[in-house]
Amino acid sequence: MSSAAFIPETKALLDPIPAPVTHLDATALEWQPLLALVAGYSVSRVGRESISSLTPSTNQPWIDRQHQLVGEVRTLLSTGVTIPLGGLLDPTQLAAKSQIPEAALEPDELQSIARLANDVAAWQSLLRNPPASAATVIPGLQDISAALTQNLSPLAESIQRKLLPDGTLADDASPELSRIRNEQQRQQRVIEESLRAALRRLSADNQTQDDLITIRGDRFVIPVKAEQKRRVSGVVHGASSSGQTVYVEPLETIEQNNELVRLLEEEQAEIHRIFVALTRLVGAYAESLVAGARVLALVDSLQARARFSIDYDCTRPIFSTELFRLESARHPLLEKRLRTSGGRIVPFTLQLESAARQLIISGPNTGGKTVTLKTTALCALMAQSGIPVPAAAATLPVFDAFLADIGDAQSIEQALSTFSAHIVNLDRISHLASPSALILLDELGSATDPDEGSALAVAVAAYFLNSRAWSLISTHHTSLKVYAANTPGVLNAAAGVDETTLIPNYQLRLGIPGASAGIQTAERLGLNAAIVASARERLGTQHADIGRFLENLHRQLTDLEADRKAARAEQYALNQERARLAREGDVELKKRTRELEQKLGSLLKDFEFQMRQTVNAIEDRAGQLKLSKESERRIQRLRRDFEEQFNSTVVAHKHGADQGDPNAQPHLVKHISIGDQIRIKSMNKIATIAREVEKDLYEVALGALKMRIKRDDIAEVVAPAGKPLVSEKPLDAVARQKGVRVTVTSSGSDDMKSEINLIGRTVDEATNDLEKYLDQAFLAGLPRVRVIHGTGMGILRRALREYLRTHPHVASIQEPTHQEGGAGATVVELRQ
């Protein structure tokens, strides 16, 4: 790879932002201070520069991608992961240097490369083995790091193994360096022994200054008194600062020192060779180093945005062409200042729609109008730059221009007054206005005659409304408030201050204009009382009435909001109490239910025992069998009745109704009239209501029979009076049930059919119909019946004949002759 491929600038690591907005009034909207706040969360200089270079984009796929990546990094941080970024730097210049033949990087440069290589390798390892809770939610981070395929750990290990923390090479950096340094140590010992011998001789003659061995110019020497230097054979290598001592290399150590110098030169040559080899190794990893640094630069930018979003409780925005909504939005720079001073920021909610794109904000001075404009713009800028928005929720259009006229724009150099500067700026903005632009105008129509300024403000607002631009305008002009109230597509909003502390509360009320309250604000701020009184006298009656009306309106809204909060709190308390009582009632209900279930089970067991004892006492075997099966059916029927009544009792108790109340007993038929045809529950027969004997006791006609039944034995009204069904046949007296008094008026079987057709029914349907039919036939006294079931595959025939063989009313069954149906029917002899 050629060195020209590397650009020695940090910006070489930063990807360009696609489709940046065409116009951005960054200074007026405090964009750079906001970026500086976010950049403070970066770990490296590269990350800070990456944040500082952020520009809002109109490319929505890029915007969505950035917010996805920030969200993934936020997920990683929430698991307690520390992202390795401590060694991040821009390696492009060092990578380029490593491509030069025989070039050698400095020790500190090599160590910075090793730290970067370690960070890249650690990032690769983190992506390969992410925390379990984040393993499936970081696809974007894995995607941007997919090109990092080369493992940089060997590079870091090679450098760290050879270089000591102080930047010197380790003795074992190479075998040759180890040999040279060993020889140096041995030679130094030889020289020191020779010099000590010389020092001992000279000390005896009192010729040395002190008993020390020192080094001058890479050569070992001994100190000698200046007046004695001619008495010592050797080479003088300098004198002390006082001149009383000279440093002499004795003749016997000259060759020894020469050998040591030669070894030092060999050491420097070997060190240079090792550094060249390490630099060449860096060159082999150059592409991966730059690619890894580029990924980590983006990761540092993402983690700075993620940490900012956590610290300022930000949210990921949603983008829409039809809605502009900020819920509980906050100005991050203001919030930072208030945190430092111990204050509390009050968020605001703002909403515009495609059909209403203009908002007129009015209210007193220091009421937060300007902050509302800047917060709105900053939130949109942050959203389009991939920075989460400081709000509870945000739905925003994608703007291609952010245009603002905020603050005092006068220019002495250009000979522009405040008003002139505003007009020049408004003219510029008017030429850039479009349906995709966000326009913010602060104190529109100010700094000139109020009447002319008011007319001009309405004209400017109407122009931007017609351009379909999204616009927020703050004003004190009443005409603009009236314009907003009377113009479709324009909304009013009111901003205010806390009346007690005079601190801006930044509350924004949509749908109503705000009172400027200039005189009241001046009075609260301590303006001379005489001046305030004079101002009130000079204020026109109409303006005073409007001001009082708006003040009263805001006071009423404040009271209404307080009442609403109180009602909500009271409703919450009621719901809590209702839930507590319901829980206590459920506990009591379960307790009573268990008691009733136990009593019901005991009663049913006693009844079954007595019924079976009665059946066993009957000597007639046939009658015993018949009554046994009949009693089993009765037991099952009574069990169902008991359970139905028990359940209705539980329902009545749970809903607070009286058990005797018919409305609390869903199993009872509510409306019964004379002539109604009803189904008797205990007999499963159709009868007609003849009269009401007394409350809940009725006389019914069942064919030729008349009997009395209770209301709870009526299953349903099958046909109202005037719509009779075919009457059921009379019942024999043996069919009397508990609670039913039967009177036999006549008997006979003339109207009872002697056959039943079950062709086409399922086995369950046919068995159920056959059971009812046999009961009717048995009670009607028929000696024989025919069951038509068809031939088919024989499934229904076999099932019905098996059922008939065990039925208590059946004496015998046989297949009829071919003329009477053959295998398609069964003749049943009934017991008499």
Number of C-alpha atoms within 10 A of each C-alpha: 11 8 16 9 11 20 15 17 12 18 15 15 24 20 11 12 16 15 14 18 19 14 14 19 14 16 11 15 24 15 20 15 14 16 21 14 17 22 23 15 20 25 20 21 16 24 27 21 19 24 29 19 14 21 22 26 25 20 16 14 10 17 21 19 13 20 23 19 23 27 23 21 26 20 17 23 17 13 13 9 13 9 18 20 23 12 20 26 22 24 28 25 15 23 27 20 22 24 21 14 11 15 17 20 22 13 18 14 15 22 21 18 25 24 21 27 27 24 24 29 21 18 22 21 12 17 16 11 11 18 14 8 11 17 13 9 16 18 15 17 17 16 9 13 20 12 12 19 11 14 17 23 15 15 19 22 14 14 24 18 13 19 21 15 12 9 15 12 20 15 17 14 18 14 9 15 21 16 13 18 17 14 16 19 12 12 17 17 12 14 21 17 13 15 21 15 11 17 21 13 13 18 15 9 8 14 19 25 18 14 13 13 14 13 12 14 9 12 18 23 28 25 26 28 19 17 11 15 19 11 10 17 12 17 14 19 17 15 16 11 8 7 10 13 21 23 26 24 22 18 12 14 21 17 11 19 20 13 16 22 16 12 18 17 13 16 19 12 12 18 18 16 15 18 22 19 16 21 26 21 17 28 22 16 18 23 19 21 26 22 18 28 26 25 22 27 30 21 25 28 26 27 25 26 28 27 20 24 21 16 10 17 13 23 19 22 26 16 18 14 13 15 19 23 21 26 16 16 23 27 24 22 14 15 18 16 13 13 12 9 9 9 13 13 18 15 21 21 21 18 17 22 16 17 12 20 24 26 25 29 32 29 25 22 20 18 25 24 29 23 18 25 23 21 24 24 23 23 24 26 25 21 29 32 22 25 30 27 28 31 23 17 17 27 20 21 22 25 23 22 25 25 26 26 23 21 13 13 17 15 12 8 6 8 10 15 15 17 17 16 18 24 16 14 16 18 12 12 22 16 8 17 23 19 18 17 24 24 24 25 24 22 19 24 27 19 14 12 9 13 12 11 17 21 14 16 21 19 15 18 23 18 14 20 22 13 16 20 21 25 25 25 25 27 26 25 23 18 15 28 25 14 18 25 17 11 12 13 18 23 24 22 23 27 29 26 19 13 12 7 9 14 14 20 20 24 21 24 19 19 16 21 26 29 26 23 19 14 17 14 18 15 15 13 10 9 13 10 11 8 12 15 12 10 12 13 10 9 11 10 11 9 11 15 11 13 18 14 13 20 16 13 16 19 12 12 13 12 12 12 12 12 12 12 12 12 12 12 12 12 12 12 12 12 12 12 12 12 12 12 12 13 12 11 14 13 12 12 16 13 11 14 17 11 11 15 14 11 11 16 14 11 13 15 11 11 15 17 11 12 17 14 11 14 17 15 9 14 9 10 10 14 13 17 17 17 21 19 16 14 17 14 12 18 16 12 15 16 17 12 17 16 15 15 18 16 17 18 20 20 17 20 17 15 9 10 15 13 16 10 9 14 14 19 22 15 18 17 17 12 8 19 14 16 19 22 28 23 19 22 15 21 18 15 18 25 29 29 23 19 15 17 12 9 8 12 17 21 22 25 22 22 19 16 20 21 18 20 24 18 16 19 23 22 18 19 21 16 16 16 15 10 10 14 15 9 16 18 23 25 28 19 13 8 13 15 14 11 13 17 13 22 16 13 10 11 16 15 14 10 12 16 13 15 17 16 15 21 17 12 13 12 16 12 11 18 18 11 15 19 15 13 19 21 16 22 23 19 21 19 19 20 15 18 20 21 22 20 25 20 15 12 8 12 13 23 23 13 14 19 20 11 14 21 14 12 18 19 25 20 17 15 17 14 16 16 12 10 6 14 18 16 18 19 26 25 21 24 17 20 17 11
